[in-house]
Amino acid sequence: MKARKIQHSDNGVFLEWAKIHGFTIPIEALPDTGVIVDDLCMAYLYLTNSCFCMMAWQTSNPGAHIKDLPHAFDLLVEGVKDLAKEHNSPIIYAQTNKESLARLYKRHGFIVGDTKLDAYMFAGVT
């Protein structure tokens, strides 16, 4: 297994996986930065003009064999950490309501920031 930077052509794959998993996101909302591990899983990395970045849309291939995913997600998180370092963004924010991702983040050195967080999004600016 190997992690690599996301290319623009990977966005279509992500959108297919996301649809099967039951969520949608406009393609224009995806950043140019992220990591994909073979054809198993991917995540995007939103960069800022500060030392802070955000990992988002961690998604697996719905057709992937479950036994391959733990190692693939380990490579994914390490790839995101490397990408953040490359962009001088040592603080990576991630949020999840999935226990498996929470365990993954903790295993890779993330600390719990807020256990009572609700997420909000405003999409009305034109």
MMTF fields as JSON, N, C-alpha, C and O atoms, coordinates in Angstrom:
{
  "mmtfVersion": "1.0.0",
  "mmtfProducer": "UNKNOWN",
  "numBonds": 503,
  "numAtoms": 504,
  "numGroups": 126,
  "numChains": 1,
  "numModels": 1,
  "chainsPerModel": [1],
  "groupsPerChain": [126],
  "chainIdList": ["A"],
  "bondAtomList": [4, 2, 8, 6, 12, 10, 16, 14, 20, 18, 24, 22, 28, 26, 32, 30, 36, 34, 40, 38, 44, 42, 48, 46, 52, 50, 56, 54, 60, 58, 64, 62, 68, 66, 72, 70, 76, 74, 80, 78, 84, 82, 88, 86, 92, 90, 96, 94, 100, 98, 104, 102, 108, 106, 112, 110, 116, 114, 120, 118, 124, 122, 128, 126, 132, 130, 136, 134, 140, 138, 144, 142, 148, 146, 152, 150, 156, 154, 160, 158, 164, 162, 168, 166, 172, 170, 176, 174, 180, 178, 184, 182, 188, 186, 192, 190, 196, 194, 200, 198, 204, 202, 208, 206, 212, 210, 216, 214, 220, 218, 224, 222, 228, 226, 232, 230, 236, 234, 240, 238, 244, 242, 248, 246, 252, 250, 256, 254, 260, 258, 264, 262, 268, 266, 272, 270, 276, 274, 280, 278, 284, 282, 288, 286, 292, 290, 296, 294, 300, 298, 304, 302, 308, 306, 312, 310, 316, 314, 320, 318, 324, 322, 328, 326, 332, 330, 336, 334, 340, 338, 344, 342, 348, 346, 352, 350, 356, 354, 360, 358, 364, 362, 368, 366, 372, 370, 376, 374, 380, 378, 384, 382, 388, 386, 392, 390, 396, 394, 400, 398, 404, 402, 408, 406, 412, 410, 416, 414, 420, 418, 424, 422, 428, 426, 432, 430, 436, 434, 440, 438, 444, 442, 448, 446, 452, 450, 456, 454, 460, 458, 464, 462, 468, 466, 472, 470, 476, 474, 480, 478, 484, 482, 488, 486, 492, 490, 496, 494, 500, 498],
  "bondOrderList": [1, 1, 1, 1, 1, 1, 1, 1, 1, 1, 1, 1, 1, 1, 1, 1, 1, 1, 1, 1, 1, 1, 1, 1, 1, 1, 1, 1, 1, 1, 1, 1, 1, 1, 1, 1, 1, 1, 1, 1, 1, 1, 1, 1, 1, 1, 1, 1, 1, 1, 1, 1, 1, 1, 1, 1, 1, 1, 1, 1, 1, 1, 1, 1, 1, 1, 1, 1, 1, 1, 1, 1, 1, 1, 1, 1, 1, 1, 1, 1, 1, 1, 1, 1, 1, 1, 1, 1, 1, 1, 1, 1, 1, 1, 1, 1, 1, 1, 1, 1, 1, 1, 1, 1, 1, 1, 1, 1, 1, 1, 1, 1, 1, 1, 1, 1, 1, 1, 1, 1, 1, 1, 1, 1, 1],
  "groupList": [{"groupName": "MET", "atomNameList": ["N", "CA", "C", "O"], "elementList": ["N", "C", "C", "O"], "formalChargeList": [0, 0, 0, 0], "bondAtomList": [1, 0, 2, 1, 3, 2], "bondOrderList": [1, 1, 2], "singleLetterCode": "M", "chemCompType": "L-PEPTIDE LINKING"}, {"groupName": "LYS", "atomNameList": ["N", "CA", "C", "O"], "elementList": ["N", "C", "C", "O"], "formalChargeList": [0, 0, 0, 0], "bondAtomList": [1, 0, 2, 1, 3, 2], "bondOrderList": [1, 1, 2], "singleLetterCode": "K", "chemCompType": "L-PEPTIDE LINKING"}, {"groupName": "ALA", "atomNameList": ["N", "CA", "C", "O"], "elementList": ["N", "C", "C", "O"], "formalChargeList": [0, 0, 0, 0], "bondAtomList": [1, 0, 2, 1, 3, 2], "bondOrderList": [1, 1, 2], "singleLetterCode": "A", "chemCompType": "L-PEPTIDE LINKING"}, {"groupName": "ARG", "atomNameList": ["N", "CA", "C", "O"], "elementList": ["N", "C", "C", "O"], "formalChargeList": [0, 0, 0, 0], "bondAtomList": [1, 0, 2, 1, 3, 2], "bondOrderList": [1, 1, 2], "singleLetterCode": "R", "chemCompType": "L-PEPTIDE LINKING"}, {"groupName": "ILE", "atomNameList": ["N", "CA", "C", "O"], "elementList": ["N", "C", "C", "O"], "formalChargeList": [0, 0, 0, 0], "bondAtomList": [1, 0, 2, 1, 3, 2], "bondOrderList": [1, 1, 2], "singleLetterCode": "I", "chemCompType": "L-PEPTIDE LINKING"}, {"groupName": "GLN", "atomNameList": ["N", "CA", "C", "O"], "elementList": ["N", "C", "C", "O"], "formalChargeList": [0, 0, 0, 0], "bondAtomList": [1, 0, 2, 1, 3, 2], "bondOrderList": [1, 1, 2], "singleLetterCode": "Q", "chemCompType": "L-PEPTIDE LINKING"}, {"groupName": "HIS", "atomNameList": ["N", "CA", "C", "O"], "elementList": ["N", "C", "C", "O"], "formalChargeList": [0, 0, 0, 0], "bondAtomList": [1, 0, 2, 1, 3, 2], "bondOrderList": [1, 1, 2], "singleLetterCode": "H", "chemCompType": "L-PEPTIDE LINKING"}, {"groupName": "SER", "atomNameList": ["N", "CA", "C", "O"], "elementList": ["N", "C", "C", "O"], "formalChargeList": [0, 0, 0, 0], "bondAtomList": [1, 0, 2, 1, 3, 2], "bondOrderList": [1, 1, 2], "singleLetterCode": "S", "chemCompType": "L-PEPTIDE LINKING"}, {"groupName": "ASP", "atomNameList": ["N", "CA", "C", "O"], "elementList": ["N", "C", "C", "O"], "formalChargeList": [0, 0, 0, 0], "bondAtomList": [1, 0, 2, 1, 3, 2], "bondOrderList": [1, 1, 2], "singleLetterCode": "D", "chemCompType": "L-PEPTIDE LINKING"}, {"groupName": "ASN", "atomNameList": ["N", "CA", "C", "O"], "elementList": ["N", "C", "C", "O"], "formalChargeList": [0, 0, 0, 0], "bondAtomList": [1, 0, 2, 1, 3, 2], "bondOrderList": [1, 1, 2], "singleLetterCode": "N", "chemCompType": "L-PEPTIDE LINKING"}, {"groupName": "GLY", "atomNameList": ["N", "CA", "C", "O"], "elementList": ["N", "C", "C", "O"], "formalChargeList": [0, 0, 0, 0], "bondAtomList": [1, 0, 2, 1, 3, 2], "bondOrderList": [1, 1, 2], "singleLetterCode": "G", "chemCompType": "PEPTIDE LINKING"}, {"groupName": "VAL", "atomNameList": ["N", "CA", "C", "O"], "elementList": ["N", "C", "C", "O"], "formalChargeList": [0, 0, 0, 0], "bondAtomList": [1, 0, 2, 1, 3, 2], "bondOrderList": [1, 1, 2], "singleLetterCode": "V", "chemCompType": "L-PEPTIDE LINKING"}, {"groupName": "PHE", "atomNameList": ["N", "CA", "C", "O"], "elementList": ["N", "C", "C", "O"], "formalChargeList": [0, 0, 0, 0], "bondAtomList": [1, 0, 2, 1, 3, 2], "bondOrderList": [1, 1, 2], "singleLetterCode": "F", "chemCompType": "L-PEPTIDE LINKING"}, {"groupName": "LEU", "atomNameList": ["N", "CA", "C", "O"], "elementList": ["N", "C", "C", "O"], "formalChargeList": [0, 0, 0, 0], "bondAtomList": [1, 0, 2, 1, 3, 2], "bondOrderList": [1, 1, 2], "singleLetterCode": "L", "chemCompType": "L-PEPTIDE LINKING"}, {"groupName": "GLU", "atomNameList": ["N", "CA", "C", "O"], "elementList": ["N", "C", "C", "O"], "formalChargeList": [0, 0, 0, 0], "bondAtomList": [1, 0, 2, 1, 3, 2], "bondOrderList": [1, 1, 2], "singleLetterCode": "E", "chemCompType": "L-PEPTIDE LINKING"}, {"groupName": "TRP", "atomNameList": ["N", "CA", "C", "O"], "elementList": ["N", "C", "C", "O"], "formalChargeList": [0, 0, 0, 0], "bondAtomList": [1, 0, 2, 1, 3, 2], "bondOrderList": [1, 1, 2], "singleLetterCode": "W", "chemCompType": "L-PEPTIDE LINKING"}, {"groupName": "THR", "atomNameList": ["N", "CA", "C", "O"], "elementList": ["N", "C", "C", "O"], "formalChargeList": [0, 0, 0, 0], "bondAtomList": [1, 0, 2, 1, 3, 2], "bondOrderList": [1, 1, 2], "singleLetterCode": "T", "chemCompType": "L-PEPTIDE LINKING"}, {"groupName": "PRO", "atomNameList": ["N", "CA", "C", "O"], "elementList": ["N", "C", "C", "O"], "formalChargeList": [0, 0, 0, 0], "bondAtomList": [1, 0, 2, 1, 3, 2], "bondOrderList": [1, 1, 2], "singleLetterCode": "P", "chemCompType": "L-PEPTIDE LINKING"}, {"groupName": "CYS", "atomNameList": ["N", "CA", "C", "O"], "elementList": ["N", "C", "C", "O"], "formalChargeList": [0, 0, 0, 0], "bondAtomList": [1, 0, 2, 1, 3, 2], "bondOrderList": [1, 1, 2], "singleLetterCode": "C", "chemCompType": "L-PEPTIDE LINKING"}, {"groupName": "TYR", "atomNameList": ["N", "CA", "C", "O"], "elementList": ["N", "C", "C", "O"], "formalChargeList": [0, 0, 0, 0], "bondAtomList": [1, 0, 2, 1, 3, 2], "bondOrderList": [1, 1, 2], "singleLetterCode": "Y", "chemCompType": "L-PEPTIDE LINKING"}],
  "groupTypeList": [0, 1, 2, 3, 1, 4, 5, 6, 7, 8, 9, 10, 11, 12, 13, 14, 15, 2, 1, 4, 6, 10, 12, 16, 4, 17, 4, 14, 2, 13, 17, 8, 16, 10, 11, 4, 11, 8, 8, 13, 18, 0, 2, 19, 13, 19, 13, 16, 9, 7, 18, 12, 18, 0, 0, 2, 15, 5, 16, 7, 9, 17, 10, 2, 6, 4, 1, 8, 13, 17, 6, 2, 12, 8, 13, 13, 11, 14, 10, 11, 1, 8, 13, 2, 1, 14, 6, 9, 7, 17, 4, 4, 19, 2, 5, 16, 9, 1, 14, 7, 13, 2, 3, 13, 19, 1, 3, 6, 10, 12, 4, 11, 10, 8, 16, 1, 13, 8, 2, 19, 0, 12, 2, 10, 11, 16],
  "groupIdList": [1, 2, 3, 4, 5, 6, 7, 8, 9, 10, 11, 12, 13, 14, 15, 16, 17, 18, 19, 20, 21, 22, 23, 24, 25, 26, 27, 28, 29, 30, 31, 32, 33, 34, 35, 36, 37, 38, 39, 40, 41, 42, 43, 44, 45, 46, 47, 48, 49, 50, 51, 52, 53, 54, 55, 56, 57, 58, 59, 60, 61, 62, 63, 64, 65, 66, 67, 68, 69, 70, 71, 72, 73, 74, 75, 76, 77, 78, 79, 80, 81, 82, 83, 84, 85, 86, 87, 88, 89, 90, 91, 92, 93, 94, 95, 96, 97, 98, 99, 100, 101, 102, 103, 104, 105, 106, 107, 108, 109, 110, 111, 112, 113, 114, 115, 116, 117, 118, 119, 120, 121, 122, 123, 124, 125, 126],
  "secStructList": [7, 7, 3, 3, 3, 7, 7, 6, 6, 2, 2, 2, 2, 2, 2, 2, 2, 2, 2, 2, 2, 6, 7, 7, 7, 7, 4, 4, 4, 1, 7, 1, 7, 3, 3, 3, 3, 6, 6, 6, 3, 3, 3, 3, 3, 3, 3, 7, 1, 1, 1, 3, 3, 3, 3, 3, 3, 3, 3, 3, 7, 6, 6, 1, 7, 4, 4, 4, 2, 2, 2, 2, 2, 2, 2, 2, 2, 2, 2, 2, 2, 2, 2, 2, 2, 2, 6, 6, 7, 7, 3, 3, 3, 7, 7, 7, 1, 7, 2, 2, 2, 2, 2, 2, 2, 2, 2, 6, 6, 7, 7, 7, 7, 7, 1, 1, 7, 7, 7, 7, 7, 7, 7, 7, 7, 7],
  "xCoordList": [0.839, 0.0, 0.883, 1.963, 0.371, 1.142, 0.204, -0.837, 0.596, -0.144, 0.477, 1.69, -0.366, 0.105, -0.809, -1.904, -0.353, -1.171, -2.353, -2.24, -3.471, -4.654, -4.4, -3.783, -4.889, -4.862, -6.299, -7.252, -6.439, -7.77, -8.67, -9.871, -8.087, -8.866, -9.424, -10.344, -8.886, -9.392, -10.718, -11.425, -11.061, -12.294, -13.528, -14.456, -13.544, -14.676, -14.826, -15.94, -13.699, -13.712, -14.274, -15.11, -13.804, -14.306, -15.815, -16.523, -16.31, -17.747, -18.557, -19.649, -18.035, -18.705, -18.745, -19.792, -17.614, -17.56, -18.5, -19.237, -18.472, -19.312, -20.79, -21.556, -21.181, -22.587, -23.012, -24.098, -22.178, -22.492, -22.577, -23.395, -21.718, -21.743, -22.893, -23.128, -23.605, -24.787, -24.583, -25.412, -23.502, -23.346, -22.873, -22.274, -23.156, -22.746, -22.029, -22.256, -21.178, -20.482, -20.247, -19.895, -20.431, -20.158, -18.678, -17.817, -18.389, -16.999, -16.185, -14.983, -16.85, -16.104, -15.697, -14.893, -16.225, -15.863, -14.64, -14.145, -14.154, -12.988, -11.699, -11.547, -10.772, -9.489, -8.591, -8.889, -7.512, -6.545, -5.608, -4.847, -5.653, -4.715, -5.424, -6.541, -4.758, -5.28, -4.408, -3.384, -4.84, -4.064, -5.019, -6.145, -4.547, -5.283, -4.338, -3.154, -4.856, -4.077, -4.629, -5.743, -3.817, -4.228, -5.668, -6.006, -6.495, -7.905, -8.737, -9.827, -8.19, -8.817, -9.465, -10.582, -8.779, -9.325, -8.655, -7.583, -9.307, -8.744, -9.256, -10.25, -8.556, -8.952, -8.45, -7.442, -9.158, -8.752, -8.152, -8.459, -7.291, -6.655, -6.9, -6.395, -7.687, -7.953, -6.836, -6.6, -6.152, -5.051, -5.535, -6.517, -4.846, -5.147, -3.868, -2.824, -3.949, -2.746, -2.121, -1.421, -2.383, -1.827, -1.192, -0.991, -0.884, -0.269, -1.321, -0.993, -2.559, -3.702, -4.235, -4.331, -4.579, -5.242, -6.298, -6.337, -7.14, -8.218, -8.282, -8.361, -8.247, -8.437, -9.933, -10.629, -10.422, -11.862, -12.159, -11.308, -13.386, -13.928, -13.159, -12.964, -12.719, -12.041, -13.046, -14.079, -12.729, -13.69, -12.979, -11.843, -13.674, -13.122, -13.88, -15.031, -13.224, -13.85, -14.879, -14.512, -16.15, -17.177, -16.935, -17.451, -16.162, -15.87, -14.584, -14.211, -13.904, -12.627, -12.855, -13.876, -11.901, -11.962, -11.669, -10.674, -12.506, -12.399, -11.048, -10.586, -10.422, -9.13, -8.018, -6.996, -8.205, -7.189, -7.293, -6.333, -8.445, -8.693, -7.903, -7.456, -7.706, -6.95, -5.558, -5.177, -4.816, -3.476, -3.574, -2.768, -4.559, -4.735, -5.021, -4.469, -5.873, -6.179, -4.977, -4.799, -4.157, -2.909, -2.027, -1.499, -1.868, -1.066, -1.695, -0.987, -3.012, -3.716, -3.407, -3.037, -3.556, -3.315, -1.849, -1.559, -0.937, 0.48, 0.759, 1.566, 0.1, 0.255, -0.279, 0.327, -1.408, -1.963, -1.014, -0.783, -0.471, 0.483, 1.707, 2.177, 2.216, 3.353, 2.989, 3.781, 1.793, 1.347, 1.189, 1.558, 0.643, 0.503, 1.881, 2.074, 2.821, 4.186, 4.798, 5.449, 4.586, 5.096, 4.561, 5.237, 3.362, 2.73, 2.858, 2.132, 3.783, 4.035, 2.773, 2.525, 1.987, 0.747, 0.789, 0.189, 1.496, 1.68, 0.444, 0.42, -0.572, -1.777, -2.854, -3.319, -3.244, -4.258, -5.519, -5.493, -6.606, -7.903, -8.676, -8.67, -9.332, -10.199, -11.372, -11.231, -12.516, -13.667, -14.344, -14.299, -14.965, -15.662, -16.694, -16.586, -17.684, -18.627, -18.523, -19.365, -17.496, -17.257, -16.16, -15.052, -16.475, -15.52, -14.246, -13.153, -14.384, -13.199, -12.232, -11.018, -12.751, -11.862, -11.286, -10.128, -12.074, -11.554, -10.368, -9.352, -10.492, -9.376, -8.169, -7.028, -8.426, -7.348, -6.598, -5.368, -7.326, -6.68, -5.84, -4.702, -6.393, -5.653, -4.395, -3.349, -4.487, -3.328, -2.207, -1.032, -2.575, -1.59, -1.253, -0.744, -1.538, -1.08, -2.045, -1.697, -3.237, -4.23, -4.772, -4.852, -5.135, -5.724, -7.179, -7.537, -7.992, -9.401, -9.489, -8.95, -10.17, -10.299, -11.582, -11.557, -12.707, -14.001, -14.948, -15.164, -15.501, -16.404, -17.861, -18.72, -18.152, -19.539, -19.718, -20.478, -19.019, -19.0, -20.136, -20.34, -20.865, -21.804, -21.174, -20.549, -21.325, -20.753, -21.842, -22.96, -21.508, -22.448, -21.793, -20.581, -22.614, -22.104, -23.11, -24.318, -22.614, -23.458, -23.071, -21.904, -24.005, -23.707, -24.507, -24.851, -24.808, -25.652, -24.941, -25.602, -23.633, -22.906, -22.835, -22.429, -23.226, -23.166, -22.411, -22.257],
  "yCoordList": [-1.181, 0.0, 1.242, 1.275, 2.265, 3.499, 4.701, 4.705, 5.714, 6.977, 7.927, 7.928, 8.728, 9.764, 10.977, 10.889, 12.104, 13.317, 13.134, 12.511, 13.687, 13.665, 14.502, 15.566, 13.998, 14.749, 15.157, 14.579, 16.139, 16.631, 15.486, 15.477, 14.539, 13.42, 12.506, 11.73, 12.585, 11.768, 12.293, 11.565, 13.537, 14.106, 13.32, 13.134, 12.864, 12.066, 10.767, 10.343, 10.136, 8.906, 9.197, 8.453, 10.289, 10.664, 10.855, 10.35, 11.587, 11.855, 10.568, 10.454, 9.606, 8.301, 7.582, 7.075, 7.536, 6.88, 7.568, 6.906, 8.905, 9.669, 9.372, 9.192, 9.322, 9.042, 7.679, 7.546, 6.688, 5.349, 5.352, 4.642, 6.163, 6.271, 7.15, 7.227, 7.809, 8.56, 10.035, 10.646, 10.627, 12.075, 12.698, 12.035, 13.975, 14.698, 15.981, 16.535, 16.427, 17.697, 18.252, 17.499, 19.541, 20.114, 19.971, 20.207, 19.592, 19.389, 20.669, 20.613, 21.839, 23.085, 23.339, 24.235, 22.584, 22.743, 21.916, 22.03, 21.089, 20.254, 21.021, 21.659, 20.969, 21.652, 20.867, 19.728, 21.486, 20.831, 19.901, 19.157, 19.933, 19.151, 18.014, 18.163, 16.888, 15.717, 14.517, 14.616, 13.38, 12.144, 11.007, 10.943, 10.119, 8.903, 7.722, 7.808, 6.638, 5.412, 4.374, 3.876, 4.056, 3.134, 3.448, 4.612, 2.456, 2.659, 2.307, 1.745, 2.655, 2.21, 3.32, 3.154, 4.453, 5.537, 6.848, 6.863, 7.951, 9.273, 10.274, 10.039, 11.401, 12.524, 13.8, 13.798, 14.877, 16.185, 17.001, 16.781, 17.95, 18.82, 20.271, 20.738, 20.967, 22.386, 23.189, 23.073, 24.004, 24.823, 26.239, 26.693, 26.927, 28.325, 29.136, 28.595, 30.419, 31.251, 31.341, 32.303, 30.333, 30.268, 28.893, 28.154, 28.561, 27.268, 26.171, 25.059, 26.481, 25.6, 25.065, 25.808, 23.786, 23.201, 22.212, 21.871, 21.763, 20.862, 19.666, 19.809, 18.483, 17.249, 16.972, 17.043, 16.656, 16.443, 15.378, 15.001, 14.914, 13.976, 12.663, 12.115, 12.158, 10.873, 9.808, 9.605, 9.144, 8.25, 7.007, 7.062, 5.891, 4.646, 4.23, 4.614, 3.45, 2.843, 1.844, 0.913, 2.004, 1.074, -0.365, -1.288, -0.572, -1.926, -2.504, -3.628, -1.752, -2.213, -3.362, -3.419, -4.265, -5.369, -4.803, -4.103, -5.095, -4.523, -4.794, -3.99, -5.897, -6.214, -5.283, -5.147, -4.641, -3.732, -2.321, -1.553, -1.982, -0.595, -0.097, 1.05, -0.883, -0.327, 0.182, 1.293, -0.61, -0.19, 0.988, 1.916, 0.944, 2.026, 3.347, 4.382, 3.324, 4.549, 5.025, 6.228, 4.103, 4.519, 5.283, 6.344, 4.75, 5.424, 6.76, 7.732, 6.803, 8.027, 9.145, 10.25, 8.863, 9.889, 10.328, 11.52, 9.385, 9.761, 10.588, 11.516, 10.26, 11.047, 12.456, 13.41, 12.601, 13.929, 14.717, 15.904, 14.072, 14.755, 15.235, 16.353, 14.409, 14.806, 15.984, 16.911, 15.94, 17.016, 18.323, 19.388, 18.243, 19.439, 20.02, 21.236, 19.159, 19.612, 20.3, 21.338, 19.721, 20.297, 21.717, 22.549, 21.984, 23.296, 24.169, 25.15, 23.803, 24.569, 24.766, 25.847, 23.706, 23.732, 22.63, 21.57, 22.879, 21.818, 21.484, 20.456, 22.329, 22.047, 21.541, 22.276, 20.284, 19.662, 19.448, 18.782, 20.013, 19.845, 18.761, 18.718, 17.899, 16.881, 16.67, 16.785, 16.363, 16.054, 14.805, 14.523, 14.069, 12.858, 12.481, 12.853, 11.746, 11.123, 9.603, 8.881, 9.135, 7.696, 7.253, 7.79, 6.284, 5.809, 5.255, 5.424, 4.599, 4.029, 5.132, 4.972, 6.245, 7.356, 8.03, 8.448, 8.144, 8.729, 7.912, 8.48, 6.591, 5.737, 5.907, 5.95, 6.004, 6.205, 7.496, 7.501, 8.583, 9.868, 9.806, 10.274, 9.235, 9.137, 8.306, 8.635, 7.236, 6.367, 7.133, 6.786, 8.158, 8.929, 10.264, 11.169, 10.386, 11.542, 12.704, 13.733, 12.581, 13.643, 13.619, 12.563, 14.775, 14.86, 15.321, 16.005, 14.944, 15.341, 16.819, 17.258, 17.584, 19.013, 19.375, 20.157, 18.82, 19.178, 18.006, 17.575, 17.502, 16.353, 16.772, 15.924, 18.037, 18.506, 19.47, 20.435, 19.202, 20.092, 19.758, 18.597, 20.773, 20.659, 21.38, 22.425, 20.847, 21.462, 22.198, 21.702, 23.387, 24.199, 24.655, 24.866, 24.805, 25.279, 26.268, 26.034, 27.364, 28.337, 28.346, 28.566, 28.115, 28.047, 29.077, 28.836, 30.222, 31.203, 32.424, 33.314, 32.521, 33.691, 33.616, 32.597, 34.685, 34.695, 35.89, 36.068],
  "zCoordList": [0.0, 0.0, 0.0, 0.589, -0.69, -0.781, -0.771, -1.429, -0.011, 0.024, -0.986, -1.195, -1.603, -2.521, -2.403, -1.848, -2.928, -2.932, -3.883, -4.939, -3.479, -4.328, -5.566, -5.506, -6.688, -7.94, -8.269, -7.747, -9.124, -9.487, -9.982, -9.714, -10.694, -11.234, -10.135, -10.396, -8.916, -7.812, -7.26, -6.563, -7.559, -7.027, -7.466, -6.678, -8.698, -9.182, -8.414, -8.105, -8.107, -7.309, -5.924, -5.413, -5.322, -4.004, -4.026, -3.155, -5.027, -5.098, -5.254, -4.696, -6.002, -6.129, -4.781, -4.378, -4.09, -2.785, -1.805, -1.075, -1.791, -0.867, -1.112, -0.165, -2.366, -2.697, -2.157, -1.594, -2.324, -1.822, -0.3, 0.286, 0.341, 1.809, 2.311, 3.517, 1.404, 1.793, 2.073, 2.747, 1.577, 1.746, 0.438, -0.409, 0.302, -0.901, -0.5, 0.576, -1.374, -1.206, -2.606, -3.514, -2.794, -4.122, -4.463, -3.616, -5.676, -6.089, -5.908, -5.646, -6.05, -5.891, -4.454, -4.198, -3.515, -2.101, -1.715, -0.593, -2.627, -2.323, -2.567, -3.609, -1.624, -1.827, -2.784, -3.144, -3.177, -4.066, -3.313, -3.932, -1.993, -1.189, -0.478, 0.019, -0.441, 0.241, -0.058, -0.734, 0.463, 0.345, -0.01, 0.482, -0.869, -1.208, -1.016, -1.342, -0.496, -0.318, -1.275, -1.111, -2.289, -3.342, -3.749, -3.96, -3.858, -4.178, -2.949, -3.058, -1.752, -0.507, 0.305, 0.796, 0.453, 1.271, 0.892, 0.287, 1.259, 0.98, 1.994, 2.681, 2.074, 2.922, 2.273, 1.567, 2.519, 2.021, 3.153, 4.324, 2.788, 3.757, 3.34, 2.319, 4.159, 3.933, 4.59, 5.793, 3.79, 4.283, 4.556, 3.969, 5.442, 5.744, 5.592, 5.229, 5.866, 5.834, 7.225, 7.543, 8.043, 9.397, 9.594, 8.63, 10.815, 11.117, 11.311, 11.722, 11.02, 11.261, 9.933, 8.956, 9.897, 8.738, 9.228, 10.41, 8.324, 8.718, 7.783, 6.563, 8.386, 7.635, 7.575, 8.588, 6.378, 6.224, 5.181, 4.375, 5.228, 4.241, 4.169, 3.084, 5.32, 5.371, 4.924, 5.563, 3.837, 3.194, 2.693, 2.221, 2.807, 2.268, 1.021, 0.813, 0.213, -0.954, -0.441, 0.276, -0.784, -0.284, -0.707, -0.077, -1.76, -2.224, -1.659, -1.995, -0.81, -0.25, 0.723, 1.409, 0.773, 1.751, 3.132, 3.319, 4.073, 5.42, 6.079, 6.888, 5.749, 6.38, 5.902, 6.575, 4.747, 4.222, 4.807, 4.749, 5.365, 5.758, 6.976, 6.951, 8.033, 9.164, 8.767, 9.137, 8.031, 7.609, 6.631, 6.689, 5.738, 4.772, 5.49, 5.117, 6.508, 7.244, 8.064, 8.252, 8.551, 9.216, 8.235, 8.568, 7.034, 6.015, 5.621, 5.359, 5.582, 5.232, 6.231, 5.833, 7.505, 8.521, 8.507, 8.611, 8.381, 8.314, 7.063, 7.104, 5.95, 4.728, 4.891, 4.402, 5.573, 5.836, 6.743, 6.515, 7.755, 8.644, 7.848, 8.057, 6.95, 6.112, 5.208, 5.038, 4.633, 3.754, 4.525, 4.03, 5.73, 6.569, 6.896, 6.858, 7.211, 7.512, 6.29, 6.412, 5.132, 3.889, 3.663, 3.058, 4.145, 3.98, 5.234, 5.394, 6.113, 7.341, 8.178, 8.713, 8.278, 9.057, 10.117, 9.936, 11.221, 12.21, 13.044, 13.72, 13.009, 13.789, 12.837, 11.966, 13.01, 12.158, 12.982, 14.016, 12.519, 13.167, 12.419, 11.189, 13.164, 12.566, 13.51, 14.728, 12.946, 13.795, 13.256, 12.058, 14.148, 13.743, 14.787, 15.955, 14.354, 15.28, 15.194, 15.728, 14.527, 14.373, 15.335, 15.318, 16.16, 17.166, 16.519, 17.059, 15.372, 14.716, 14.282, 14.415, 13.768, 13.402, 14.633, 14.622, 15.694, 16.939, 17.452, 17.852, 17.444, 17.878, 16.954, 17.415, 15.656, 14.685, 14.983, 15.038, 15.175, 15.444, 16.716, 16.736, 17.762, 19.028, 18.854, 19.414, 18.086, 17.843, 17.128, 17.251, 16.397, 15.632, 16.279, 15.618, 17.582, 18.333, 18.432, 19.012, 17.892, 18.036, 19.467, 20.094, 19.962, 21.288, 21.152, 20.193, 22.107, 22.088, 22.435, 23.45, 21.588, 21.824, 22.542, 23.493, 22.105, 22.681, 22.467, 21.335, 23.532, 23.419, 23.272, 23.033, 23.406, 23.314, 22.14, 22.228, 21.056, 19.908, 18.947, 18.591, 18.536, 17.432, 16.249, 16.429, 15.056, 13.865, 13.104, 12.967, 12.608, 11.852, 10.566, 10.51, 9.523, 8.254, 7.681, 7.733, 7.141, 6.473, 5.001, 4.676, 4.126, 2.706, 1.918, 0.76, 2.529, 1.875, 1.353, 0.818, 1.476, 0.995, -0.523, -1.082, -1.18, -2.652, -3.146, -4.354]
}
